[in-house]
Amino acid sequence: MIKEKKEINLPSRIESVETATQAAVDFASKSGFDADALFAIDMAMREVAANAVKHGNREDETKLVEITFENREEGFWITVRDFGEGFAVEEIPDPTNSENLLKASGRGILFMRSFMDEVEWSIHKEGGMIVKMLKRH
């Protein structure tokens, strides 16, 4: 059951990462999350928004980043959609593997999984990547 919902659409520019993050923290704060949870939401939102802008939409300002926040009984859901080509999350190298320690890729996925209780990736039927993240109450 959705208690409260907010949708925002942002242009694919790096400044949108801060706008998205502030909106997520404000929404979660009003939903009663404590400082530790707000920090986790902040960090995960920065990663998912930066990935959508940089990797998904490749900073093409004609493409939006669609974000939905939902306060549900099980917790705070964040859904982010970009309009890029998408990717297979299982093909991203594990950054904790010794052979990948110096590689820049994969850390965002690790951060999102570390800071949130659930993270799901899927490709939208009309194109683009969808990331859903849950922070439990």
C-alpha positions in Angstrom: 0.0 0.0 0.0 1.4 3.4 -1.0 1.1 6.0 1.7 2.7 8.8 -0.2 4.3 9.2 -3.7 6.3 11.8 -5.5 7.5 11.9 -9.1 10.2 14.1 -10.6 11.8 14.3 -14.0 15.2 15.8 -14.3 17.4 16.7 -17.3 20.5 14.6 -17.9 23.1 16.9 -16.5 25.4 16.4 -13.6 23.7 19.1 -11.5 20.6 16.9 -11.5 22.3 14.4 -9.2 22.3 16.9 -6.3 18.6 17.9 -7.0 17.6 14.2 -7.0 19.5 13.5 -3.9 18.1 16.4 -2.0 14.6 15.4 -3.1 15.1 11.8 -1.9 16.5 12.9 1.5 13.7 15.4 2.0 11.0 12.8 1.1 12.6 10.1 3.4 13.0 12.6 6.2 9.3 13.5 6.1 8.6 9.7 6.1 10.4 9.4 9.5 13.7 7.9 8.6 16.6 8.4 11.1 20.0 10.0 10.3 21.7 6.7 9.5 19.0 5.7 7.0 19.0 9.2 5.5 22.8 9.0 5.0 22.3 5.6 3.3 19.5 7.0 1.0 21.7 10.0 0.2 24.6 7.8 -0.9 22.5 5.4 -2.9 20.6 8.2 -4.6 23.8 9.9 -5.6 25.1 6.7 -7.3 21.9 5.8 -9.1 21.3 9.4 -10.3 24.9 9.8 -11.5 24.7 6.4 -13.3 21.5 7.4 -15.0 22.9 10.8 -16.1 26.4 9.7 -17.1 26.2 6.1 -18.2 22.5 5.7 -19.1 21.6 9.0 -20.9 25.3 9.9 -21.5 24.5 13.5 -20.3 22.2 14.0 -23.3 19.9 16.8 -21.9 17.2 15.8 -24.4 16.8 12.6 -22.3 15.1 12.8 -18.9 15.9 10.9 -15.7 12.5 9.8 -14.3 12.4 9.4 -10.5 9.7 8.1 -8.3 9.7 8.1 -4.5 7.1 6.0 -2.6 6.6 5.6 1.1 5.0 2.2 1.5 4.4 0.0 4.5 7.6 -2.0 3.9 9.7 1.2 3.5 10.9 3.8 1.1 11.1 2.9 -2.6 13.1 4.8 -5.1 12.6 4.0 -8.8 14.9 5.6 -11.4 14.6 5.3 -15.1 17.0 6.5 -17.8 16.6 6.3 -21.5 19.9 4.8 -22.5 20.8 1.4 -23.9 20.7 -0.5 -20.6 23.1 -3.1 -19.4 23.2 -6.5 -17.7 24.1 -6.0 -14.1 25.5 -9.5 -13.8 28.2 -8.6 -16.4 29.6 -5.8 -14.4 32.9 -7.0 -12.8 32.8 -7.4 -9.0 34.9 -4.5 -7.7 35.9 -6.5 -4.5 37.6 -9.2 -6.6 41.4 -8.8 -6.4 41.7 -8.5 -10.2 39.2 -5.6 -10.3 40.4 -3.5 -7.4 41.9 -0.8 -9.6 39.0 -0.7 -12.1 36.6 2.2 -11.8 33.5 0.3 -12.8 31.2 -1.6 -10.6 31.6 0.4 -7.4 28.3 2.2 -7.8 26.4 -1.1 -7.8 28.3 -2.2 -4.7 27.4 1.1 -2.9 23.8 0.8 -3.8 23.6 -2.8 -2.6 25.5 -1.8 0.6 23.3 1.2 1.5 19.9 -0.1 0.5 18.0 -3.2 1.7 17.0 -4.3 -1.9 18.2 -3.2 -5.3 16.7 -4.4 -8.6 17.7 -3.7 -12.2 15.6 -4.2 -15.3 15.3 -3.0 -18.8 12.2 -1.0 -19.7 10.2 -2.5 -22.5 10.4 0.8 -24.4 14.1 1.2 -23.7 16.2 2.5 -20.9 17.2 1.1 -17.5 15.1 0.9 -14.4 16.6 0.7 -11.0 14.4 0.1 -7.9 15.8 0.4 -4.4 14.2 -0.2 -1.0 15.2 1.2 2.4 13.1 -0.6 5.1 11.6 1.3 8.0 
